[in-house]
Structure formats: C-alpha cells, structure tokens
Amino acid sequence: TSSYVGENKEFERQYLSGELEVELTPQGTLAERIRAGGAGIPAFYTPTGVGTAISEGGLPVLYNADGSVKKYSEKKEIRSFNGRDYVLEPAIRGDFAIVKAWKADRYGNLVYRRTAMNFNPMMATAAKVTIAEVEEIVEVGALDPDTVHTPGLYVQRVVVGAKYEKR
C-alpha cells in the first residue's frame, strides 16, 4: 500500500514486471487507515477518492511478467451522508512496525522529533510488534511523561541505531 511511489526505479521495475503488488491510496487516507488500525476501528468513510479509480476500481494492482495486467483494484463501497458521497476504507494493521524515535527509556516509551512525528506514532500502535530505532536510551523516569509520544505498551523492542549524519 503506497501513497507515492516517486522516482524509485527499482520499485517501478518490480511493479511493472509483476514482482510487486501495489495498492495506491491518497496520503491522508493512508495515514487515517493506519491510525484507525491502531485505534481498533475496522473501517471508516472518507470523501477522498470518490468518483476516481480509487473508489471505482480498475487500477492495475499487479502485472504479469509480459507487462499485461494480472489484477485490477476492486470497486469500493460508497455511501451518502447528508447528500455527500463517501468511500469505505479498511484499516491497516501490520505484523511489524519499524519506527524511528529520538529517545526511549528502558520501558519503550518513545519521544520523536520533527518529521518523525508524521507516521511513526501511528505505525507503532497499528502493529503487533513494534521495533523502535532510537538515538539514545535513557533510564526509566528520565523522560517527562508529558513529552512521551508513544507509550511503551506499544513497543516490544528498542535498539540504538548507528551514528549517522543529520542533514
């Protein structure tokens, strides 16, 4: 499931050769599908994508090796609320989430910085097993509880990542 494939030539090669099955979804919808999964909400309605190939189906999801389409996306359920159409989107849950955080304590409470707040907190709640790569592990009690973004309840593993250059 992806919202943006960019200019990744390897992704493109795998998709067009039939090695990779791809479901395209708008970025806000992707974020909400993950958030809903972590919150225990099985599906939700959104106006985003109504009347497009996202809701009508027909997008190539999987190709054959010869370049022909093997599988198309299916039509999604549409309902009207107060005169406006909405498409039903299923929640996303994962077996594993690998998230990047700034700090963690030994219980797995996580603090993120800057753009790491975008998807990491949601992914941590939507997976059966969350592995957090952090820059620093501090002792229990060293983190101000008001600064914790992901409670340790959602985190099963914490590892200190390699030192790297921040640009």
Number of C-alpha atoms within 10 A of each C-alpha: 11 11 15 11 11 8 8 9 10 9 15 13 12 16 20 21 16 20 14 15 15 20 15 17 19 13 12 11 20 20 19 19 24 24 22 22 22 23 14 13 14 14 15 15 17 17 16 18 16 19 14 11 16 20 23 17 15 14 19 20 21 23 21 14 14 10 12 13 15 14 15 14 18 15 14 17 13 17 15 11 8 5 7 9 16 21 22 17 22 19 22 22 21 16 9 14 20 17 21 25 25 17 22 29 20 14 18 24 25 29 24 21 12 7 8 14 14 12 15 20 23 23 23 30 25 26 21 15 17 24 19 26 21 21 16 14 20 14 10 12 10 10 16 8 11 7 11 16 17 20 17 19 12 21 23 14 15 26 15 16 13 9 7 7 5 4 3
